[in-house]
Amino acid sequence: MPQPRKDWLWYGAILALGAVLYLVCALYPAYLPFWLPWEFSWPIYLATALTFWWFFCGLKILPKAQHPPLWRSTCFVLGVASFWIVLETRIDYYAQHMFFVHRWAHFVLHHFGAFFIALGMSGPLLWAGLPDFLKPVFASRPVKGTISFLQHPVMAPFLFVGLLYLWLIPELHTRVMLDAKLYEFMNWTMAVNGVMFWSLILDSRAKPPARLSHLMRAALILVIELPQMVLGAILSLTERDIYPVYTICGRVMDMTALNDQHYGGLIIWLPGTLTSFAAMIVVLVTMRLNEEREEREKAQ
């Protein structure tokens, strides 16, 4: 069934708005308010705008009985919006010049925002709102195989912790912070990996059709917790400036290098631990709800 002409007009409006933002950011960067993009990125803009558009199209297409609860939809919108806030507002400028702001941004991409997107359980809405010509692409074997690989019970926690450590290797981190393309690639890997991991853990369904049992999900949460705590503790307690790139580029806040680094380590340590704790509560509650559902079905 062809896409209605009205929908294509909306796609045109999305592109037009992106073009306006691109020109404004390129011509008048010093005059823009805090909430507009610091450095406009077409991939980030399109990913955000199209996700929201397909989400709201799904709400219109699917009957209300198939909509997720309001609180889940709110979580999804909040999660996607948080990605935009840390990547396409003046916060990104501060993240490029302060280590602890950079860690807050990656906490949002890898934990907070990704956690809420996964909690939103909005896959059916996005699929319903997706244009028909794109559905075979997302349903293709390469795409499904990639997702299956990223959510493999062994690869998922390995990538979750591995990417966190990888991008904080001092030599690599310096290179990334000085290369705009590598910097954007780093942010994409953290965001995609976060969504893949937390979607695996926070799936509200029992196994099957969910990929993992509730006990396995709880085990994976414990697996990722200790390495994060160790990394956060190292950065919080060390007395040597491990990331001089922020001194070279110039910090935009009146803060010593060690304080900046210590605060960044604490962000990895404490909020990361709290996110894992919240995930464990969600898994236990989900397990109990599924058990009660099974008991009711057996009783009927």
C-alpha positions in Angstrom: 0.0 0.0 0.0 1.6 3.3 -1.1 2.4 5.9 1.6 -0.2 8.7 1.8 0.9 11.9 0.2 0.3 13.7 3.4 3.0 11.6 5.1 5.5 12.4 2.4 4.8 16.1 2.9 5.8 15.6 6.6 9.1 14.0 5.5 9.7 17.0 3.3 9.0 19.2 6.3 11.5 17.2 8.4 14.2 17.7 5.7 13.3 21.4 5.4 13.6 21.9 9.1 17.0 20.1 9.1 18.2 22.3 6.3 17.3 25.5 8.3 19.0 24.2 11.4 22.1 23.3 9.3 22.3 26.8 7.8 21.7 28.6 11.0 24.3 26.6 12.9 26.8 27.0 10.0 26.3 30.8 9.6 25.4 32.0 13.1 26.9 29.6 15.7 27.8 32.3 18.2 24.3 33.7 18.3 22.4 30.5 18.9 20.7 29.8 22.3 21.9 26.9 24.5 19.2 24.5 23.3 20.1 24.6 19.6 22.7 22.4 18.1 26.3 23.3 18.8 27.6 21.4 15.7 24.7 20.2 13.6 24.8 16.6 12.5 22.5 15.3 9.8 22.7 11.6 11.0 21.7 12.5 14.5 19.0 14.9 13.4 17.4 12.4 11.0 17.7 9.5 13.5 15.9 11.6 16.1 13.3 13.2 13.9 12.4 10.0 12.0 12.2 8.0 15.3 9.7 10.5 16.7 7.8 10.6 13.4 7.5 6.8 13.1 6.6 6.6 16.8 3.7 9.0 16.4 2.6 7.4 13.1 2.5 4.1 14.9 0.3 5.6 17.6 -2.1 6.7 14.8 -2.0 3.4 12.9 -2.3 0.8 15.7 -5.5 0.4 17.6 -5.4 1.7 21.2 -5.6 -1.8 22.5 -2.1 -2.4 21.0 -0.5 0.7 22.4 2.0 0.4 25.2 0.9 2.0 28.5 1.3 5.8 28.7 4.2 5.5 31.1 6.1 3.3 28.7 5.5 5.8 25.8 6.6 8.6 28.1 9.8 6.7 28.9 10.6 6.2 25.2 10.1 9.8 24.3 12.2 10.9 27.3 15.0 8.5 26.3 15.1 9.7 22.7 14.9 13.3 23.8 17.8 12.8 26.2 20.0 11.6 23.3 19.2 14.8 21.4 19.9 17.0 24.4 23.5 15.6 25.0 24.4 15.3 21.3 22.8 18.3 19.7 22.7 21.2 22.2 25.5 23.3 23.7 26.0 20.5 26.2 28.0 18.8 23.5 30.4 21.8 23.5 31.0 21.4 27.2 31.4 17.6 26.8 34.3 18.4 24.4 36.1 20.6 26.9 35.3 19.0 30.3 35.9 15.3 31.1 33.1 15.1 33.7 30.6 16.6 31.3 31.7 14.1 28.7 31.1 11.3 31.2 27.6 12.6 31.9 26.9 12.7 28.2 28.1 9.0 27.8 26.1 8.1 30.9 23.0 9.3 29.2 23.8 7.6 25.9 24.9 4.3 27.5 22.7 4.1 30.6 20.0 6.7 31.3 18.6 7.4 27.8 19.2 3.9 26.5 17.5 2.5 29.7 14.4 4.6 29.1 14.2 3.8 25.4 14.3 0.1 26.3 11.8 0.5 29.0 9.5 2.1 26.5 9.0 -1.2 24.6 7.9 0.8 21.6 9.2 -1.5 18.9 5.7 -2.4 17.5 4.8 1.3 17.3 8.0 2.1 15.3 7.4 -0.9 13.0 3.8 0.2 12.3 5.0 3.7 11.5 7.9 2.6 9.4 7.4 3.2 5.6 6.5 0.0 3.7 9.6 0.3 1.5 11.9 0.3 4.5 10.4 -2.7 6.2 12.2 -5.3 4.1 15.5 -3.6 4.9 15.0 -3.9 8.6 13.6 -7.4 8.3 16.5 -8.6 6.1 18.9 -11.3 7.3 22.0 -8.9 7.6 20.1 -6.6 9.9 18.6 -9.4 12.0 21.9 -11.1 12.1 23.6 -7.9 13.3 21.0 -7.4 16.1 21.3 -11.1 17.1 25.1 -10.7 17.4 24.9 -7.5 19.4 22.4 -9.1 21.8 24.1 -12.5 22.1 24.3 -13.4 25.9 28.1 -13.4 25.7 28.7 -10.5 23.3 26.1 -8.1 24.9 27.9 -7.7 28.3 31.3 -7.9 26.7 30.5 -5.0 24.3 28.8 -3.0 27.0 31.8 -3.0 29.3 34.4 -3.3 26.4 33.2 -0.1 24.7 33.3 1.8 28.0 36.9 0.8 28.5 37.9 1.1 24.9 37.0 4.8 24.5 38.7 5.7 27.8 42.1 4.3 26.8 44.1 7.5 27.2 45.9 7.5 23.8 42.7 6.6 21.9 40.6 9.0 23.9 43.0 11.9 22.9 42.8 10.9 19.3 39.0 10.7 19.4 38.5 14.1 21.1 40.6 15.7 18.4 38.8 14.1 15.4 35.2 15.1 14.8 34.4 12.0 12.8 35.8 9.6 15.4 34.1 11.6 18.1 30.7 11.1 16.4 31.4 7.4 15.7 32.2 6.9 19.4 28.9 8.5 20.5 27.0 6.3 18.0 28.6 3.1 19.3 27.8 4.0 22.9 24.1 4.9 22.1 23.4 1.9 19.9 25.2 -0.5 22.3 23.3 0.9 25.3 19.9 0.5 23.5 20.8 -3.1 22.4 21.9 -4.1 25.9 19.1 -2.7 27.9 16.5 -3.9 25.4 17.8 -7.4 26.0 17.7 -6.9 29.8 14.4 -5.0 30.2 12.2 -7.1 27.9 8.9 -7.4 29.8 8.2 -10.8 28.2 9.2 -14.2 29.6 11.4 -16.7 27.7 10.2 -17.5 25.1 9.6 -15.2 23.2 12.2 -13.1 25.1 15.7 -14.1 24.3 16.9 -14.5 27.9 15.4 -15.9 31.1 15.0 -13.6 34.0 17.8 -15.3 35.9 20.2 -14.9 33.0 19.3 -11.2 32.8 20.1 -10.8 36.5 23.4 -12.5 35.9 24.4 -10.2 33.1 23.6 -7.2 35.2 26.0 -8.5 37.8 28.6 -9.2 35.1 28.7 -5.6 33.9 28.6 -4.1 37.4 32.0 -4.9 38.8 34.1 -3.7 35.8 32.3 -0.4 35.8 32.9 0.1 39.6 36.6 -0.7 39.1 37.0 1.8 36.2 35.1 4.4 38.1 37.2 3.9 41.3 40.5 4.1 39.3 39.6 7.4 37.7 38.2 8.8 41.0 41.2 7.9 43.1 44.2 8.4 40.8 46.4 11.4 41.5 47.7 11.7 37.9 46.0 13.5 35.0 45.3 10.7 32.6 43.5 12.8 30.0 45.7 15.9 29.2 43.7 16.6 26.0 41.2 18.6 28.0 44.0 20.8 29.3 45.4 21.2 25.8 42.1 22.1 24.3 41.2 24.3 27.3 38.6 23.7 30.0 35.6 25.9 29.9 35.0 25.7 33.7 37.2 26.8 36.5 38.3 23.3 37.7 41.6 21.5 38.1 42.4 18.6 35.9 42.3 16.1 38.8 39.0 17.4 40.1 37.6 17.1 36.6 38.9 13.5 36.3 37.7 12.5 39.8 34.2 13.8 39.1 34.2 11.9 35.8 35.2 8.7 37.6 32.4 9.2 40.2 29.9 9.4 37.4 31.0 6.1 36.0 31.0 4.6 39.5 27.8 5.8 41.3 25.1 6.6 38.6 26.3 3.5 36.7 25.8 1.4 39.8 22.4 2.9 40.5 21.3 2.1 36.9 22.3 -1.5 37.4 20.4 -1.6 40.6 17.3 -0.1 38.9 17.6 -2.7 36.2 17.8 -5.5 38.7 14.5 -4.3 40.3 12.8 -4.1 36.9 13.9 -7.7 36.1 12.7 -9.0 39.5 9.3 -7.3 39.1 9.0 -8.5 35.5 9.7 -12.0 36.6 7.1 -11.9 39.3 4.5 -10.4 37.0 5.1 -13.2 34.4 4.9 -15.8 37.1 1.5 -14.5 38.2 0.3 -14.3 34.6 1.2 -18.0 34.1 -0.5 -19.0 37.3 -3.7 -17.2 36.2 -3.6 -18.9 32.8 -3.2 -22.3 34.4 -6.1 -21.7 36.8 -8.5 -20.9 33.9 
